[in-house]
Amino acid sequence: MAEDCLFCKIFRREIPAKEVFRDEEVVAFEDIRPVAPVHVLVIPKEHIPSVHDLTPAHGPMLARMFQVANRIADERKIDREGYRLTFNTGPQAGQSVYHVHLHLLGGRTMGWPPG
């Protein structure tokens, strides 16, 4: 974990967050600036700056992140109507915290193309 990373601090519970799931690998919490009725971030414990830094060894961790997002979608009852899972990579894509995180968005119609 990185000492000064916002999401690492959330994982270590040094900064409060409205958690909706936690285990030894990942934590999921409500986004502080939601853009949809359901907007949850799923982050890994391991500090990885962006998806561009992922390696094949991160496969199980990514699978876990998707499993957690799907579980939350089921719990929030957005699984039937649909939801969006998004990773933003870099400033032009809107990444503002450089720690890999998966956005779970749902509860409203999503436009296409995004952005």
Beta strands, then each sheet from edge to edge (+ up, - down):
strand 1: 19-22
strand 2: 26-30
strand 3: 38-44
strand 4: 83-86
strand 5: 102-106
sheet 1: 1+ 2- 3+ 5- 4+
end
